[in-house]
Structure formats: structure tokens, C-alpha cells
Amino acid sequence: MCKRKPDSQLCSTTIQYILLQHYEYFYLLSRYILGKKPKAIPEWYDVNMLELQKQPNRKGITFSYKVVKQIIQYFASDYREAVRQVNLLVFKHYPTYYQQRFPYLYMHLKLRPLTFVHSDWFARYYNDEYENDTMNIEKKYFDDFTDYDDYDLIDDLNI
């Protein structure tokens, strides 16, 4: 979805948060599983600030899609590999340890395998064969939350 957006357009806050959360996971997995030292998130904010300076009307720290595309290009392949390696650790190399130490994680991964570990994920990710499903990914992300909009959840939590 991000690849179809114009480079100069700013992404939504939702897209930026989702991207940063995945990048945090990637950063940890890359350091401890792949043994690499990837760029830290503040480095990407610096890249974004340089892009925003090219357009004097823009202020803030929201990423432009040009930077979003650079980030995805930078980490998607290694992120997939790191998750694949973790999957091997949990199921092939140390299943007994994970069954005993993290039974719910083990059970969850066993019952709901990570879809992007499969061999065709990388091609689907870049070729985006499901274009209709990803046109407004940020809207889909919050669809389920509208059920709770009519309730005062803060008061319910304080009872």
C-alpha cells in the first residue's frame, strides 16, 4: 500500500506507528538473532527531517512515504529472515524449552503459524497481489474499535 503512495505525501499516524512497532521488533531480532546492528529509529527521523526541510511548508515529525519506502526496503528482508530463524528455534532446535518456559507463546505459534514465514510471503509483500485488501490498511486496522466507541471505557475500568 505504501509503495503506491506519492513520495511527497505524509503517511498517517497509524501507518507510522505500525511501521515503528515492526521496526522495533526487527531491531531486537536483528541484534540478537541475526547478530547485526541495524540503524536505530532516531536515524530514520533524521532522514525524514532532511526530506521535510526540502518542503518549507511542512513541519512536524510525520514520515513522508519516501522515507517509509526507504525503511521498508531497508528492513523487510532481514525482518523476514529473523522471524524465520526464531520460528526454527522454537519448533526445531529447542521445542522442549519453549513448551516449558513459554507454553502460551509455543501454543499460539503452533496453532497460528506466522503467515509471512511461508515461502511466498516475500513475493506477495512486494508484488501486492491483494491490492484491494490493502488500499486503506489504516482504516481496516481500527474497524473493530468502533464497537467500543459508545461506551465510556475509562469509567468501566475505575469501578
C-alpha positions in Angstrom: 0.0 0.0 0.0 2.8 2.4 0.9 4.6 1.8 -2.4 1.6 3.2 -4.3 1.6 6.5 -2.4 3.4 9.6 -3.8 6.8 10.1 -2.2 5.9 13.6 -1.0 2.7 12.6 0.8 2.9 12.3 4.6 1.7 8.9 6.0 -1.0 8.6 8.6 -0.1 8.4 12.2 -1.4 4.8 12.2 0.9 3.7 9.4 3.8 5.4 11.2 3.0 3.6 14.5 2.6 0.2 12.8 5.9 0.7 10.9 7.8 1.8 14.0 6.4 -1.1 16.1 7.6 -3.6 13.4 10.9 -1.8 13.2 11.4 -2.2 17.0 10.8 -5.9 16.7 13.1 -6.1 13.7 15.8 -4.1 15.6 15.8 -6.6 18.6 15.6 -9.7 16.4 18.3 -8.4 14.1 20.7 -7.7 17.0 20.1 -10.9 19.0 19.1 -13.4 16.3 21.0 -12.3 13.2 23.9 -10.6 15.0 23.6 -7.4 13.1 23.4 -3.8 14.2 20.7 -2.1 12.2 20.0 1.6 12.0 18.3 3.0 15.1 14.9 4.7 14.8 16.3 8.2 15.5 18.4 7.8 12.4 15.2 7.4 10.3 13.8 10.5 11.9 16.9 12.4 10.9 16.4 11.2 7.3 12.8 12.3 7.5 13.7 15.7 8.8 16.1 16.2 5.8 13.2 15.3 3.5 10.8 17.7 5.2 13.3 20.6 5.0 13.0 20.4 1.2 9.4 21.5 1.6 9.3 24.6 3.7 5.5 24.4 4.4 5.9 21.1 6.3 6.6 20.8 10.0 6.4 18.0 12.4 7.9 14.5 12.5 5.4 12.6 10.4 7.2 10.4 7.9 6.8 11.1 4.2 6.1 8.0 2.1 9.5 8.4 0.5 11.1 7.7 3.9 8.5 4.9 4.7 9.5 3.2 1.4 13.2 3.5 2.3 12.6 2.0 5.8 10.6 -0.9 4.3 13.3 -1.6 1.7 15.9 -1.5 4.4 14.4 -4.0 6.8 11.8 -6.2 5.2 14.1 -8.9 4.0 16.2 -9.2 7.2 13.0 -9.0 9.3 11.6 -12.0 7.5 14.8 -13.9 7.9 14.9 -13.1 11.7 11.4 -14.3 12.2 12.1 -17.4 10.2 15.2 -18.1 12.5 13.1 -17.6 15.6 10.5 -20.0 14.3 13.3 -22.6 13.8 14.5 -22.0 17.3 11.0 -22.5 18.8 9.9 -25.5 16.8 13.1 -27.3 15.6 16.0 -26.7 17.8 14.6 -26.0 21.3 10.9 -27.1 21.3 11.0 -28.6 24.8 12.5 -25.4 26.3 9.8 -23.2 24.7 7.0 -25.6 25.6 8.0 -25.5 29.3 9.3 -21.9 29.6 6.8 -20.1 27.3 3.9 -22.5 26.9 1.4 -19.9 25.7 3.8 -18.5 23.1 4.6 -22.0 21.9 0.9 -23.0 21.8 0.0 -19.8 19.9 2.7 -20.2 17.3 1.9 -23.8 16.9 -1.9 -23.2 16.4 -1.5 -20.0 14.3 1.7 -20.2 12.3 3.2 -16.9 11.2 1.9 -16.4 7.7 4.9 -14.5 6.5 7.2 -17.3 7.3 5.9 -19.2 4.4 8.0 -19.1 1.2 5.6 -17.0 -0.8 5.2 -14.1 1.7 8.1 -12.1 0.4 6.8 -12.1 -3.2 3.3 -11.3 -2.1 4.6 -8.4 0.1 6.3 -6.7 -2.8 4.0 -7.6 -5.6 0.9 -6.9 -3.5 -1.4 -9.3 -5.3 -4.1 -8.4 -2.7 -4.3 -4.8 -3.7 -8.0 -4.4 -3.0 -7.5 -5.5 0.6 -4.6 -3.1 1.3 -5.8 0.1 -0.2 -6.8 1.5 3.2 -5.0 -0.6 5.6 -5.0 2.0 8.3 -8.9 2.1 8.3 -9.1 -1.7 8.4 -6.7 -1.7 11.4 -9.2 0.2 13.6 -12.5 -1.3 12.2 -13.1 -3.4 15.3 -12.6 -0.5 17.7 -15.9 1.2 16.6 -17.8 -1.3 18.6 -16.5 0.3 21.8 -17.0 4.0 20.8 -20.3 4.3 22.6 -19.0 3.2 25.9 -17.1 5.1 28.5 -14.3 2.6 29.0 -12.4 4.8 31.5 -15.4 4.7 33.9 -15.8 1.0 33.5 -12.1 0.4 34.3 -12.4 2.6 37.5 -15.3 0.6 39.1 
